[in-house]
């Protein structure tokens, strides 16, 4: 059954290489084809074989292996659905996770990946609100980086026709994080000012777009100079090159009183700077510790420095300054209703044209090292996407700085991956 | 000139002893009389003699002395107005200040009092937006507890006709504090739940009323059992007797997930409990350290305990719990526009009948010890008001638990205060 889909799927990677364009018509057409495969599922329980990106131990890029696994649809438990994954999101959490710095990821071996999009290929008997063929966003704590994934139905969210699978995979974590921070924790209202670190990153771009849904919000965004044009066009009022300038000084020049909201994915000394920059009644939200990640492997010195500089506050200090400090981590949110409500809101904003995920680049599973390097080196502007579909041999790794080339279909492309692939025992399910 | 007003003013204390009733008609009529005194100001610079409550050193109730001072109107500087004070608010900050625990109060000797209401009696030449006879709220960092006060015009705020002087004196600090916490810092929205400590206190009652301007807000309020009926009528959904029950347990019984917002005037161990009670995305706002105040004088053990238990947080803890913690202290807010905007909003809510300060009791200046004791012992339900007007000898101290008795006028009443009064040298102005 998945074999039948092979060729159709393999055409997709080319289509998705131009992320900022609307999804090609074929993407929509592919949907009935995927769902038509479900009757085949009735044929007696052929195990589904699928590729998965598995973290095999903590360390460098080589610790993530492309493996082939298998499962049976009959393994679906109550409330679950099986999703044929078309695109996955790469997050900073995976860079941390690979180094053993992400608490929510179980010990290796473990399939990584927290978000993806695809088509529902089977549903458990009791699932009535999802059906085979539905195009959905899917979320898990881990395990989304595989060709098929078993997901609780209430962690799948239907997506609009107009939304490509790459956009859908780019949206949930970055936009939910930005949305909940700006509108649930902070109290973004007209006329406020916001400092967005890593403004060209996934959350940065989501936050920039969401800030613009509110009147008259001033956005300070840090990014290296080469990205300034892009983030300015995206809505950042004042781009700041944090590599050559002190952002505190730059912001004070423009807003002597500081800013109302700081979104801080960095941690350490930057949290202290951000706190200092807050206006009275302002709020700083720490949502990451990117400063911990320097090289490919765990860097004890960087960690020590980040933790040493971690802002520690007592309430007296907060009272004397009239400031608020918050922490945010989507991984620790377990309120299903909040997830649902936030995603519904985001879909509305998408339909209204107010938000649109920006895809930086798409990498096939076998190119996961390049994908991670791109994010680690802060080269991306927008989201880095992983495509489960095997790479065709002629394809080059592509990003939105390169032209996508359609080099035709070649089933033999899978050979690339064979060095790393290892057939594992049955049923990987968490 | 102030002598002319004497009798008129001395009639007022009786009128104001029934705080929950609409202001008597005479209060409004009193206004033209006060303002009519301004022509008299043109007569050659008679110094104005006035009574003031002065903190003479740190310690117990006896450190606050009623003194007689004098000033001249010609001392008004640019931007200032002279207010004939009709009523003043007593705040917990003054209890702290008397013990030397309030940073914003200058060292003794210093006239206390941060808020009051009255009638403008003179304006500096450059002041165009206030005029003699205006009924206003007036705010200062200190120095409001005197019969006449010099105040920057932009710290005076016109009050509606329907608002009594006692209501006006009760409003600014409590309601601005509650409003800014609930709507500027926290993000109170329909369906949320709020824990209000000391729900029968000034800020507690203000916060309860303001919560009810938002749909479907659940209010948990701590107060001793004798006050439950009153605060329930005021809008507290679940009154909790903190003296006999553990409020954490009680709240968890009703809302197992906790609450969205905690307003914490206590500090110390209660801050930790409140933080634990927060739902994800919730916010705790510390706005006081009432736990420091136990006896009449500074209690080093209580202070040490409060500070030892003071919540100290690092950002990692905040991230893992998705919580926010804030500090609020109106005294450190210096944004004039924010003051103005908030008071305008509060006046609107008052006019719409959505808020109404609850006056617990009114005490004359010479009864300041009783007033402070009442607050210290947590006997008050609502605001404790100080009246600059001398007490008539027949009057008994009165609170809203007693019937107000109009015992007529008696100028000789001032004798009560003479033991404490000391004529000071010229011009007390800060």
Interface residues (C-beta under 8 A of the other chain):
Chain A: X103 X180 X183 X184 X185 X186 X187 X267 X271 X280 X281 X283 X285 X286 X287 X289 X310 X311 X312 X313 X314 X315 X316 X317 X318 X319 X320 X321 X322 X323 X324 X325 X326 X327 X328 X329 X332 X333 X334 X335 X338
Chain B: X103 X180 X183 X184 X185 X186 X187 X267 X271 X280 X281 X283 X285 X286 X287 X289 X307 X310 X311 X312 X313 X314 X315 X316 X317 X318 X319 X320 X321 X322 X323 X324 X325 X326 X327 X328 X329 X332 X333 X334 X335 X338
